[in-house]
Structure formats: structure tokens, C-alpha cells
Amino acid sequence: MSQFERLHRIKNLIEARRVVSFGDLMDELEVSRATLKRDLVKLRDSFNAPLAFDRDAGGYRFGTPNSGPSFELPGLWFSPEEILALMSMYQMLEGTDESGLLGRHIKPLMTRLQALLDAADGSSNEILKRVKLISVQRRRVEPKVFETIGAALVKRLRLVIRYYGRAKDRHTEREVSPLRLVNYKGNWYLDAWCHQSDGIRMFSLDSIEAAKLTDQKAKEVSLKTVDEELGGGYGIYRGKDLQWATLVFNKDAAKWVRSENWNERQKGRELDGGKYELKVPYSDPAELELEILRHGENVEVMAPAALRTQIAKRLADAAKVYAGRA
């Protein structure tokens, strides 16, 4: 039991029984005399508890409130596991704040969380040194764009966005009804109904150059329909028309891949010689190709033939870049 939990326990015991002896407190808390004395001093000095020893009753009670701040213990205490979860949450919030997306809006939450950590287990700054979260390849989103999209999502209003499509190197203006914000691998995406194409589309927030809120109500589409339309293919480039990729990893890569979650519908099985077969559904192969290429010579695409041919071509093209420079 942490000191913070003991302080709450002492407070509750005295409030329930009105007077509690030193011995009874020791028994209830299962602590030494020295520890209990420190806890009582903590209550008086740090939290301004009106704690008094009643000689006639033979125990401690709460008397007339002291001058200064009113006696109140923070309403939460935390186990070691909960403190670790809060530390991780704090780091994630801090990382989000550094990206500039939520800016001043998240600072009050961070301050309150830090105060809770301080109350629970001492210095939050010291605790936070023990957890480190590293975000990589996170693309920058304009804070004003993020806030405008967030407002449209909450108010259920349409947006007019100016969007840069990298694949076609083209700028377009769209009117969309925002349906859901998605954070995938540290980057933000918007699932929305596009009124130009009359269907559900996904937009990368870092490619939204400008966003303007309108006064028109957004088209309502259930999230179940969104999931059905976007399908369950690999990665962020989803769709309903799925194919299955069959990948075989050698024994070196298999040590890592067999414990990885590529897709919620993936299928895996062990092969002879320590190899591992992984089957994943996909619609657009763009992201899947990058993941396969990351494993280089440690993976072979067995099916479909078109994906195998494309990977072979990309590897050959990469080899040409290095040819003669070894």
C-alpha cells in the first residue's frame, strides 16, 4: 500500500469512527510506528488536516478546521501499473502537443495529469524519465486545418477542403462530410463522404492545404457502413475489393514476423525449416509493397502473380541504382 493510499485510509477510518487509537491505525494499515507517525505528519503539514489527539477518548480525531487551505486529499490514487499507464499517456499527449495539432487546448489536461502524478508518487518529472515514446515518420498537419476538421466533426457540418493528391500530383477542391478521424502509425486521416465523387473517401490530413467550415449539415453515414465500404484490407489504403497476398519469410525474419499484427484478418502458419507463411488481405497494394520491400531478401511473395511481379520489378530497379557503385 502506497503512502497516498494510507492517507486516504486514515482519513476514512477517522471519519467513520470519529476517534481511532494509534494502535488501531497501526493494525488497520499494517505499518510500523515510525511509518504511521510520518503519515500523520504528512496529513497535518502537507494537506492541512485538522488532526488532533483526544487524550480523553484515547485516539485521533478531526477537530476544528485550521486556517489556510481547506483539508482535502486528491480523489484518486494509483497502483504502479496505473502510474505507468498515466506516464505513457502523458508522453503521448506531450508528443501530440509538440506536433502543434491541439496546441493550447491540451495543455490544461497535461497540467492536471502531471498534478495527479505528483500527488500519487512524488515528482512526475522524475517518473517520466523512466518512459520514452519515440514517434517517427510523422507528417506535419497544419494546426488550423486540424482544429477546423475537429469542429466540423463535432458539430456535424460539411467542410470545403483544398486537397493535394500526391499520387496524381493534382490539387482539387472538395466538399466533404466528415465521418471519422483516424490516427494510423502516428499520422492523421479523415474518413469522409465526398460530395463530388458521391462516396466515402479517405483523406490524409497533411495533404489538406486548407479547410473551411460551412453552415450545411453533414451527410449522416453510420460507422458500420464506413467500415463496410472501406473494407478490411491491409493498412490505411482500404477497400471492398480484396485480394490475398501470400508471403513466405525465411527463418531469420520469421522470428519477428510471427508475432506481428499486420491485419486483423491475417492468417499465419509455420513451414519447414523455420520459415513462416503470412496471408494478408489488401485492396490497394501501395502500402503493402513498402512493407514487403522493408524485409528485402528475407521474404518472397508467392501470390498473387501481379504482386510478385511488381515486387520483383521494384527490387530489380533498386539493384540498378547500386550497380557499378559497390
N, C-alpha and C positions, 0 to 999 in steps of 0.2 A: 504494500500500500504506500503510495507516494505521500509526501507531506501535504500536498494540496488536498488529497482525499481525506487525510486525517483531520485537517482543519474543518472540512465540511462535516465530518463525523462528530467532532467535538461540538460544533455549533448545534447540530441536530439533537444530540443527546441532552445538552443543557436546555434547549428549547422544549424538548419533550418531557423531561423530568424536573425541570426548574432548578434543581440543585443536584450536582453529581460530585462524588468524592474523588480525590486524586487516585485512590486505589481502583475505584470502579472504572475510571477513564483508562488507566493502565491496562486493566483486564480487557476492556472492550476493544482497545486499539492494538493490544498485544505488543507493547513497546516498553522500553526501559524508562526509568525515572528521568534520566537526562534528556531523552528524546521528547518525552511529554512536556518537560519544562521548556524546551526550545519551542515546541509547538504553541504553548500558551503565551510565551513572549511574542511569538510571531503574530498571534491573533491580536494582542494588545497593541504592539508597536507598528506593525505594517498595515493592519486593517482597522485600527481604532476601535476594537471590540471593547464594550463596557464590561469587561470581565472582572469579577470581584470574588474574593474568598469569604464565604459566610461562616464565621467561626461557630456560631450557634448551631447552624444546620450541618456543619462539617463537610462543606463542599463548595464547588464553584457555581456561580450563577451570573446572569446578566443583570447589571444594575441600571442606573440612570445613564442615558446616552452621554458620551463625552462631547466636549466642544470640538469643533472642526468637522471633517467629513463624516457622514453617517456610516455606520458599520454595515458593510455588505461584502460578501465573498462573490467573486465571479461565478456565474451559474453553471460553468462546465469544468470538468476535469478530464484528463485524458490518460489512457493507457499508453505504454511505449509504442504499441502498434498504431494507435490513433495519432500520436505525436508524429510518427514517421509519415503517415498519410498527410497530415497537415503541412509538414515540411515540404513534401513533394508538391502539394497543391500550391503552396506559397511560391515555390520556384517556378511553377508553370505560369502562375499569374504574373510573376515578375517578368518572365520571358515574354509573355504577351504584351505587357506594358512597354517593354523595350522596343517592341516592333511598332509601337505607335498606334495600334488599332483601337484600343479602348481608352488610352490616354488618361485624362483626369478622372474618368468615370470609375476606373478600377482602383485608384489609389486609396479611397476610403476603405474598401474591402481589404486591401493589403495591410493597412494600418490596424484594422480591427483584428485580423488574423494574427499579426505579429504580437498584439497585446495579449491575445489568448495564449500564444506560445510562451510568452514571458510569464504569465500567471501560472501556467501548467508546469513548467520545468525549467525556470531560470531564464537565462539570456537566449533570446531567439536567434541573435546573431551568431552565437557560439553553436547552437543546434544546427543552424542552416549550413554551416561549414561542412557538415557531415553528409550532405546530399548535394549532388551536382547533376543537373539535367542539361544536356547539350543538344541544341537544335541546329540542324544542318540543312542546307539547300532550301531554306525558307525564302520564298519570293515576297518582295515588298508590296504591300497593298496601301493605297492612299487612305489615311485615316478618315477623311471626309467621305470617301466612297463607302467605306465600311459602315460608318455611322448612318449614312443615308439608307443603305440597304437594310440595316438593322431596324431603322424606324419604319420602313415600308413593310417589313416582315411582321412587326408587332402591330402596326395599325391596319394591316391587310389592305394596303394601297398599291397601285401599279407604279412602276418605275419606267423612265426612259433612260436607256444607257447607251453610251458610245463604246463599242467593243472592238478590240483588235484581235482578229483571228490569226494566230501565228502560222498555222498550217498553210493557209491560203494567202498570208501576208496582205490582209484586207481589213479596212476599217468600215464598220457598219453601225447604224443606229437602230436600236430595237426597243419596242415597248414590251415589258415583261411583267408578269405577276409572280412575285417571289413566293416560293413554296417552302424552301428549307436551306439553311446554311450548313455546309459540311466542311469539317476540318480533316484533311487526309494527308498524312505524312508531313504535318506541320504547315500545310498550305490550305487556303480557304477557297471553297467553291460554292456556287449558288445553283440550286435546282430551281428552275422557274418555268412557267408557261410562257412561251414566246408567241406573241400575238401575230407576228409576221409569218412565222412558219406554221402556226396553229398546232403546236405540240410542245411536249416537255423537253427542255434542253438544259444542259449543264454549262455554266459559265465560270471560268477561272477569275477570281476577283482581281488578281494582279493584272489581268488583261482588260479590265473595265477602266477606261480612261476618264469617264465622267458618269455621274448618276444623278438624276433629278426626280424628286418625288412629285407625283401627280395627285389630283383630288379624286381620281376614279377608283372605285373599289376593285380590288384584285379578284381575278377569277379563282373560285374555290375548287381545288382538286385535292382529294383525300391522299394522305401519305401512303396508304396502301396502293392506290393507283400509281403514285410516283414510283414506288418500289417495283411494281409490276411492269411499268413502262421502261424503266431503266435496267431492269433485269439483274441477274446476279453474276455477271461476268467479272473477269479479273480486273482489279484496280479501279481507278476513278473513271476510266473510259468504258462505261457500261452500255448495255443494250439488250434487247429481247432476242435477237438472232444470234444464239450462242453456238460456238464450236468448242471442241475439247482439244486441248494441247496435251500430248503425252511426252514427258521429259524423263530422261534417264540420267541420273547423276552418278559419277564414279564414287568409290568408297571414301575418298577424301572429302568431297563436297557433301556426301550423304550424311556425314556426322553432324553437319549443321542443318541441312535442309529438312531432314526428317522431323525436326522439332519446330519448324517454321510454319506459320499460318499464312498462306498465300491467298486463300479464298475460303469462305465458309462452306463451300460445296466441294472442296478439293478431295481427291482420293489418292491414297498412297499405299505402296506395298514394298516389302523387301525383295530384292533379287539376289541371285547367286553372286558370290564374290564381294559381298558388302555393298553392292550397288543399290540404288533406291529409285523407284519409279513414282513420279508425281503426275497426276492428271488434274488440270485446272480448266474451268470454262472461261471463255473470253468472247468478246464481241469485236471491239477494235483492238488490233494487235500491238498498237504503238507502245504502250507501257510494258506489256508482257515481253516484247522484243528486248527492251532495255534491261529487264530483269534477267532474261536468258543470257544476254551478252555479258552481263556482270560476272557470270560464272565461267566465261571463256571456254577453255578446253575441258572443263570438268563436267560439262553437261552436253547431251546430244538430244536434239529434237527428233522424235520418232514419228510424230503425226501432229497435225495434218501435213500433207506434202507441200502445200503452199507456204506454210510457216517454216518448214525445214529448208526449203529453197531460199526463202528470204534471209534466214539467219546465215546460211552458207554464203550468200552473196555479200552480206554485211561484213562477215569475218574476212572474206577474200579482199574486199575493198580496204579493210583496215590493214591487212597484211601488205597491200601495195604501198600504203603510206610509209611503211617502215622498210620496204625493200631497198637494199643497197645502202642502208644507213646503220646497219648493225656494227 
